[in-house]
Every structure is written in C-alpha cells, then in structure tokens.
C-alpha cells in the first residue's frame, strides 16, 4: 500500500493530500530511510513521522484497504512519541 494511503486509512493523518505533502517534504522515514508519498509500506515496517515539535514512531501491524474508525487503531502500534522542548529565553 502507498504510504500516503496508509496514513489516511490508519487515521494517523486525517487527509491523504496532507499525508502526501508531509511525506514529500521529507518528514517521514520508513525503517530509517526518507520516504516519498508513493513509497510502498508493508507489515513490520517502522514509520518515523515528524509533526512540528512532535516525533511519532509507529510499527505497522496490519494493512487493510478500508476500515472503520474504531478498527483503524489495530493497523499500527506506537513505538515512541517524543516532544521537543521549546527554548526559554
């Protein structure tokens, strides 16, 4: 499955167009390698996603074409979630 579609179906990112923009700006890595929106993801891959001051690392557990909101959480598990501290002056 394409990276941008996985992010949308799993509801990690709400819209596919936004998922495509984020990936094409180089803010997503698959197994440590920078990824484009058209990159193919598979079960077992680890995604590192940089959202502003937050970095999310998830492991893909399942890939399905469509899913209900409650079931989308079964598609991945969160490995880590880190926040950058903003410098204080």
ROBA-665509 format. One record per residue: x, y, z of N, C-alpha, C in turn. Coordinates in steps of 0.1 Angstrom, whole numbers, padded with zeros to 4 digits, always signed. Each point is the difference from the previous one (the first is absolute). Layout:
! residues N
XYZXYZXYZ...
! end
This chain:
! residues 89
+0009-0012+0000-0009+0012+0000+0009+0012+0000-0004+0011-0007+0007+0012+0000+0000+0007+0014+0011+0006+0003+0002+0007+0013-0011+0010+0003-0003+0009-0010-0011+0010+0003-0013-0007+0002-0004-0010-0007-0012-0007+0003-0001-0007+0013+0011-0006+0004+0001-0007+0013-0002+0011+0011+0006+0011+0000-0001+0010+0010-0014+0005+0001-0007+0001-0011-0014+0004+0000-0010-0010+0005+0002-0013-0005-0009-0011+0004+0002-0003+0015+0012+0001+0005+0003-0003+0014-0003+0012+0009-0004+0011-0006-0003+0013+0007+0011+0006+0008+0012-0003-0004+0012+0007+0006+0000+0014-0004-0003+0002-0013-0002+0013-0006-0014+0000-0006-0008+0011+0002-0014+0000-0003-0003+0000-0016+0008+0007-0007-0003+0001-0015+0012-0005-0008-0003-0007-0011+0011-0005-0008+0008+0011-0006-0006+0011-0004+0008+0011-0006+0010+0005+0010-0003+0001+0013+0009+0005+0010+0011-0011+0002-0004-0013+0000+0010-0010+0002+0010+0000-0012-0005+0003-0012+0009+0001-0011+0010+0012+0001-0005+0011+0005+0008+0012+0002+0011-0003+0010-0004-0006+0011+0009-0002+0011+0011-0010-0005-0004-0011-0007+0010-0009-0005+0010+0006-0010-0006+0008-0009+0008+0006-0011+0010+0011+0006-0003+0005+0012+0009+0009+0006+0012-0007+0007+0000-0013+0000+0010-0007+0006-0001-0002+0016-0012+0001+0005-0002-0001+0014-0005-0013+0005+0001-0010-0009-0004-0014+0003+0011-0009-0004+0003-0010+0008+0010-0010-0003-0006-0014+0002+0004-0009-0009-0004-0014+0001+0012-0008+0003+0001-0006+0012+0011-0008+0005+0013+0009-0001-0001+0013+0003+0012+0008+0000+0004+0006-0013-0008-0002-0011+0003+0005-0013-0010+0010-0004+0004+0012-0004-0010+0010-0004-0010-0005-0011-0013+0003+0002-0010-0006-0009-0008+0011-0007-0005-0004-0012-0009+0009-0008-0014-0006+0002-0010+0008-0004-0014-0004+0002-0003-0013-0008+0007-0002-0011-0002-0012-0008+0007-0013+0005+0008+0002+0011+0008-0012+0005-0010-0011+0005+0004-0012-0002-0009-0011+0004+0004-0005+0014-0011-0001+0008+0002-0005+0014-0005-0014+0001+0005-0007+0010-0004-0014+0002+0000-0003+0015-0007-0010+0004-0001-0004+0014+0015-0002+0006+0002+0006+0011+0013-0001+0007+0009+0012-0002-0004+0009-0010+0008+0012-0002-0002+0009+0012+0010+0009+0002+0000+0009+0011+0000+0014-0006-0010+0008+0003-0001+0014-0006+0004+0010+0011+0008+0010-0004+0004+0011+0009-0006+0012-0007-0009+0007+0007-0007+0011-0005+0002+0013+0008+0005+0011-0006+0003+0012+0007-0011+0010-0002-0008+0003+0011-0010+0010+0000+0004+0012+0008+0005+0010-0006+0004+0012+0007+0009-0003+0012-0005+0001+0012+0008-0003+0012-0002-0014+0006-0006-0009-0008-0003-0013+0005+0006-0010-0011+0006-0011+0005+0004-0011-0009-0006-0012+0005-0007-0007-0010-0008-0012+0003+0007-0012-0007+0002-0011+0007+0006-0012-0006-0011-0011+0002-0004-0005-0012-0011-0011+0001+0005-0012-0008-0005-0012+0004+0003-0012-0007-0013-0005-0007+0001-0003-0013-0012-0005-0007-0003-0014+0004-0012-0003+0005-0004-0013+0004-0009-0007-0010-0008+0008-0007-0010-0005-0009-0002+0010-0011-0003-0005-0013-0004+0009-0011-0013-0005-0005-0010+0009+0000-0013-0002-0007-0003+0012-0008-0008-0003-0011-0003+0011-0009-0010+0010+0006-0010-0004+0007-0009+0009+0007-0003-0005+0014-0003+0009+0009-0002-0004+0014-0009+0010+0007-0007-0004+0010-0008+0009+0008+0010+0007+0010-0005+0011+0006+0008+0008+0009+0005-0009+0012-0008-0008+0006+0004-0008+0011+0010-0010-0003+0000-0005-0012+0009-0011-0005+0013+0006-0005+0001+0012-0003+0012+0006-0006+0012-0001+0010-0003+0000+0013+0011+0000+0010+0007-0014+0000-0007-0010-0006+0006-0014-0001+0011+0000-0011+0000+0010-0008+0010+0000-0012+0014+0003+0004+0002+0006+0012+0013+0004+0004+0001+0000+0015+0013+0000+0005+0002+0001+0014+0011+0011+0002-0002+0008+0010+0009+0011+0003+0013-0005+0007+0011+0002-0006+0013-0004+0006+0005+0011+0009-0001+0013-0004+0004+0011+0008-0006+0013-0005-0001+0009+0009-0006+0013-0003+0008+0010+0008+0008+0009-0007+0008+0009+0008-0003+0015-0004+0002+0009+0009-0003+0014-0002+0013+0008+0002+0002+0009-0009+0012+0009+0001-0004+0011+0010+0010+0003+0009-0002+0011+0009+0002+0013-0008-0008+0010+0003+0002+0013-0006+0010+0008+0009+0010+0006-0006+0010+0007+0008-0007+0012+0007+0004+0002+0013-0005+0011+0007+0011+0011+0000-0004+0012-0001+0010+0011-0001+0002+0006+0014
! end
